[in-house]
Amino acid sequence: MKHSIIVGFGLAGFHYAQQLKKANNKFLVLDQGHKGASRNAAGVFNPTVLKRYTMAWEAIQFLEYAMPVYRKLEIKASQQFFYPHPIHRYFFSSSEQNNWTVAAQSNKLSRFLDPIFNSDSIHGIKRQSGYGVVREVGRLAINKMLDHFIDDLLPSELHEEAFDPSKLQILSEKVIYKGIEARQIVFCEGYELKNNSWFNYLPLIGSKGEYLKIKAPLLSRKNIIKGSVFITPFEGDEFWVGATFNPYDKTILPTEKAKSKGYNQVLWLDAAEHKYIEEVGTMNIFFKIDGKFITPKRDGSILDGITRMSVIDILKHKGFEVRERPITIDEIKEASKKGTLEEYVPLIPIIVLFTGSTP
């Protein structure tokens, strides 16, 4: 009999499996290779909350426990997983500099925030108010680590498949899954627990956003840059940019339903009047009308995505006029009839615009 069946092999499932191995306990991992939160994260180790200049909850305790654990894993694998990179927190104004100075002198943050300002410029970074340095931070190469140790699992320890709840039997002293007996089953599914019939009552609050992976060969600094978003160095000249955060939309089900009916995307309208365009199912939207680019104005319900900001900057750099303002669905339908609607971004031709029930 196995000690545990583990569903999911992100950071939680991985560390639990490592503890079982250390105790010479047998286990089975069920993992379908889905990229969840662990594999999509940048892996930044940062005990500070730079937006409010506070410490993350129990940050020092976690940091002092985690670092020796990852160093031992590096020795075990003969590979580097943790990359120490200071964070350069760029300032937008003199008031932010003042906030940094006060925070750097506090008992909790003085260990991590360097009180000395830096004013040297970095090619590609447009900030004139300097930056402060966060110490004792860095990046964990999560995918590299998980890939190494999942390859290290024995065939009896890993089944590359999705968990099927109909195949699980729960008895008084054990569980049985497809004929495999174990003392317990441990779900390390993250937000997927919302779809787990045993745990979907838990008040989990998810988050949704976006990030980009870019190549920036002229950005030579190998530190983490923090402005409105993080810019985190990866291999070579690759950088992870993000992530944004959308507290309102946490599902892609409407988009999937639209695609099943032959449509490319869902066009979301505002919740109050149902007439103002907000965004597409999984991205922002731009319309080109009479040679001008128009995108919905941010009002707290629209995701201020990285791609959105980049598109605005690129269009302006190319000499196009970009307006951020409220846009009604009727305005777009009228422009489409008149022929003044030239295109919209993402660059998919408009075939049908409709409201109400699916035709």
C-alpha positions in Angstrom: 0.0 0.0 0.0 1.2 3.5 -0.8 1.3 6.3 1.7 -0.3 8.9 -0.6 -1.8 9.6 -4.0 -0.9 13.1 -5.0 -3.1 14.9 -7.5 -1.1 17.7 -9.2 2.7 18.3 -9.5 3.1 22.0 -9.1 5.1 23.4 -6.2 2.8 22.0 -3.5 2.7 18.5 -5.0 6.4 18.5 -5.7 7.4 19.5 -2.1 5.0 17.0 -0.6 6.5 14.2 -2.8 10.0 15.3 -1.7 9.0 14.9 1.9 7.6 11.4 1.3 10.8 10.4 -0.5 12.8 11.7 2.4 10.8 9.5 4.8 11.0 6.5 2.4 7.2 6.5 1.9 5.7 5.2 -1.3 3.5 7.5 -3.3 1.8 8.0 -6.7 1.6 11.4 -8.6 -1.2 12.0 -11.0 -0.4 14.8 -13.3 -1.5 15.6 -16.8 1.1 18.2 -17.6 -1.3 21.1 -17.4 0.5 24.4 -16.8 -1.1 25.7 -13.7 -0.2 28.6 -11.4 3.3 27.2 -10.5 4.4 26.8 -14.1 3.1 30.1 -15.2 4.7 32.1 -12.4 7.9 34.1 -12.8 9.1 32.6 -9.5 10.2 35.8 -7.9 11.3 35.6 -4.3 10.3 38.9 -2.7 9.3 39.2 1.0 8.2 42.9 0.5 5.0 44.3 -0.8 6.4 47.3 -2.8 3.1 48.8 -3.6 2.3 49.5 0.1 5.8 49.1 1.6 4.9 46.4 4.0 6.1 42.8 4.6 4.3 39.9 3.1 2.6 37.7 5.6 5.2 35.6 7.6 7.6 36.5 4.8 10.9 36.2 6.9 9.9 32.8 8.3 9.1 31.5 4.9 12.2 32.9 3.4 14.5 31.5 6.0 12.9 28.1 5.7 12.8 28.0 1.9 16.3 29.0 1.0 18.1 26.1 2.6 15.5 23.7 1.1 16.2 25.0 -2.5 19.9 24.9 -1.9 19.7 21.2 -0.9 17.6 20.5 -4.0 20.3 22.2 -6.2 23.0 20.0 -4.6 20.8 16.9 -5.1 20.2 17.8 -8.8 23.7 19.3 -9.5 21.8 22.2 -11.1 21.1 25.8 -10.2 17.4 26.6 -9.6 17.7 29.9 -7.5 19.1 32.9 -9.2 19.8 35.9 -6.9 18.7 39.1 -8.7 18.2 42.4 -6.8 15.0 44.2 -7.5 15.3 47.7 -8.9 12.1 49.5 -7.9 11.8 52.5 -10.2 10.1 55.7 -8.9 7.5 57.7 -10.7 7.8 60.8 -8.5 9.6 62.5 -5.7 6.8 61.4 -3.3 7.6 57.8 -4.1 11.3 58.5 -3.2 10.1 59.9 0.1 8.0 56.8 0.8 11.0 54.6 0.1 13.2 56.6 2.5 10.7 56.2 5.3 10.1 52.5 4.6 13.9 51.7 4.4 14.3 53.0 7.9 11.6 50.8 9.4 12.6 47.9 11.5 11.0 45.2 9.3 12.0 46.6 5.9 15.5 47.9 6.6 17.0 44.5 6.0 15.7 44.4 2.5 15.4 48.0 1.3 18.7 49.9 0.5 18.2 53.5 1.7 20.6 54.9 -1.0 18.9 56.1 -4.2 20.3 55.3 -7.6 20.1 57.6 -10.5 22.0 55.8 -13.3 20.0 55.3 -16.5 19.4 51.9 -18.1 18.9 51.7 -21.9 15.3 51.0 -22.6 13.9 52.1 -19.2 12.2 55.4 -19.3 12.3 56.6 -15.7 13.8 59.9 -14.5 13.2 59.7 -10.8 15.8 57.0 -10.0 15.3 53.7 -8.3 15.8 51.8 -5.0 17.3 48.4 -4.6 15.6 45.4 -2.8 18.2 43.0 -1.4 18.0 39.3 -0.6 15.6 38.5 -3.4 15.8 36.6 -6.7 14.1 34.2 -9.0 13.3 30.5 -8.7 13.4 28.6 -12.0 10.2 26.7 -11.3 9.8 24.9 -14.6 13.4 23.9 -14.7 13.2 22.4 -11.2 9.9 20.6 -11.7 11.0 19.2 -15.1 14.1 17.8 -13.5 12.4 16.1 -10.6 9.4 14.8 -12.5 11.9 13.1 -14.9 13.5 11.6 -11.8 10.3 9.9 -10.7 10.0 6.1 -11.1 7.2 4.7 -13.4 5.5 3.5 -10.3 5.5 7.0 -8.8 4.0 8.9 -11.8 1.0 8.5 -14.0 0.7 11.2 -16.6 -3.0 11.5 -16.7 -5.9 13.6 -15.5 -7.6 12.6 -12.2 -10.9 10.8 -12.7 -13.1 11.2 -9.6 -15.4 8.4 -10.7 -12.5 5.9 -10.2 -11.8 6.8 -6.6 -13.1 4.7 -3.7 -12.9 6.2 -0.2 -13.0 3.6 2.5 -12.7 3.9 6.3 -8.9 3.2 6.4 -7.7 3.7 2.8 -8.5 4.9 -0.6 -8.4 3.0 -3.9 -7.8 4.6 -7.2 -7.9 2.3 -10.3 -6.9 -0.6 -8.2 -4.0 1.3 -6.4 -4.4 1.4 -2.6 -3.1 4.3 -0.5 -3.6 5.6 3.0 -4.8 8.9 1.7 -5.2 11.1 -1.4 -3.9 14.7 -1.3 -5.1 17.2 -3.8 -2.5 19.8 -4.9 -4.6 21.4 -7.6 -4.6 25.0 -6.7 -7.6 26.9 -8.1 -8.8 23.7 -9.8 -10.2 22.7 -6.4 -13.2 24.9 -7.4 -14.1 22.0 -9.7 -13.4 19.3 -7.1 -16.6 17.9 -5.6 -15.0 17.3 -2.2 -13.6 20.8 -1.8 -15.6 23.1 -4.0 -17.3 24.6 -0.9 -14.1 26.3 0.1 -14.1 30.1 -0.4 -11.3 30.2 -2.9 -10.7 33.6 -4.6 -8.8 33.3 -7.8 -7.0 35.9 -9.8 -6.6 36.4 -13.5 -4.1 38.4 -15.5 -1.6 38.2 -18.3 2.1 38.3 -18.8 4.5 38.5 -21.8 7.8 36.8 -22.6 9.9 39.1 -24.6 13.4 39.2 -26.1 15.3 42.4 -25.2 19.0 42.0 -26.2 19.8 45.6 -25.4 18.5 45.3 -21.8 21.7 44.1 -20.4 20.9 44.4 -16.7 20.3 41.0 -15.1 18.3 42.3 -12.2 14.5 42.3 -11.7 12.9 45.7 -12.6 9.8 46.9 -10.9 7.8 49.7 -12.3 4.1 49.4 -13.1 4.8 45.7 -13.7 7.8 43.4 -13.1 10.5 42.7 -15.7 12.2 39.5 -14.7 15.3 38.1 -16.5 15.2 34.5 -17.8 17.6 32.7 -20.0 19.8 34.7 -22.4 18.0 37.9 -23.6 14.5 36.7 -22.6 12.5 38.5 -20.0 9.1 37.8 -18.3 6.9 41.0 -18.2 3.9 41.1 -15.9 1.7 40.2 -14.5 -1.5 42.2 -14.6 -4.4 41.5 -12.4 -8.1 41.3 -13.1 -10.3 41.0 -10.0 -13.5 40.7 -12.0 -13.2 38.1 -14.7 -12.0 34.7 -13.6 -13.4 32.4 -16.2 -12.9 31.5 -19.9 -16.1 29.5 -20.2 -18.0 32.1 -22.2 -15.1 32.2 -24.7 -15.1 28.5 -25.0 -18.8 28.4 -25.5 -18.6 31.0 -28.3 -15.8 29.1 -30.1 -17.9 25.9 -29.9 -20.6 27.8 -31.9 -18.1 28.9 -34.6 -17.2 32.4 -33.2 -13.7 33.6 -32.5 -14.3 35.6 -29.3 -16.8 37.0 -26.9 -17.4 40.8 -26.9 -18.1 41.9 -23.3 -20.4 44.8 -22.6 -20.7 46.7 -19.3 -22.7 45.1 -16.5 -24.8 48.2 -15.7 -26.3 49.3 -19.0 -25.2 46.5 -21.4 -24.2 48.9 -24.1 -20.6 49.9 -23.6 -17.9 47.7 -24.9 -15.3 46.6 -22.3 -13.1 43.9 -23.7 -12.9 40.6 -25.5 -13.1 37.2 -23.8 -9.4 36.9 -23.0 -7.9 40.2 -24.2 -8.4 43.9 -24.8 -9.7 45.3 -28.0 -8.9 48.2 -30.4 -11.1 49.5 -33.2 -9.9 51.5 -36.2 -12.5 54.0 -37.3 -11.8 56.7 -39.8 -8.1 56.1 -39.5 -8.1 56.5 -35.7 -7.6 53.8 -33.2 -10.1 53.7 -30.3 -10.0 51.5 -27.2 -12.3 51.4 -24.2 -11.3 53.7 -21.4 -10.1 52.2 -18.2 -12.7 52.6 -15.5 -11.8 49.9 -12.9 -13.6 47.1 -14.7 -11.2 46.8 -17.7 -8.0 44.8 -17.4 -5.1 47.2 -18.0 -3.1 44.5 -19.8 0.5 44.6 -20.8 -0.4 44.0 -24.4 -2.8 46.9 -24.3 -0.2 49.3 -23.0 2.4 48.0 -25.5 -0.1 48.4 -28.4 -0.9 52.0 -27.4 2.8 52.9 -27.2 3.6 51.2 -30.6 0.7 52.9 -32.4 1.6 56.3 -31.0 5.2 55.8 -32.0 4.1 54.9 -35.5 2.2 58.2 -35.7 -1.4 56.9 -35.3 -3.9 58.8 -33.1 -5.1 56.6 -30.2 -8.2 57.6 -28.2 -9.3 55.9 -24.9 -13.0 56.6 -24.5 -16.3 54.8 -23.9 -17.5 52.9 -27.0 -21.0 51.6 -27.5 -21.9 48.5 -29.4 -24.4 50.6 -31.4 -21.5 52.9 -32.5 -19.5 49.9 -33.8 -22.5 48.4 -35.6 -23.2 51.8 -37.3 -19.5 52.2 -38.3 -19.6 48.7 -39.7 -22.7 49.6 -41.8 -21.1 52.8 -43.1 -17.9 51.1 -43.9 -15.8 53.4 -41.7 -14.9 50.5 -39.4 -11.6 49.4 -40.9 -10.5 46.7 -38.5 -10.1 45.7 -34.9 -7.3 44.3 -32.9 -6.8 41.4 -32.3 -6.3 41.2 -36.1 -9.2 38.9 -36.9 -11.6 40.0 -39.8 -15.0 41.0 -38.6 -17.6 38.6 -40.1 -20.6 39.0 -37.8 -21.6 41.5 -35.1 -24.6 40.7 -33.0 -26.3 41.2 -29.7 -28.8 39.1 -27.9 -29.3 35.4 -28.5 -26.9 33.5 -30.8 -28.3 33.5 -34.4 
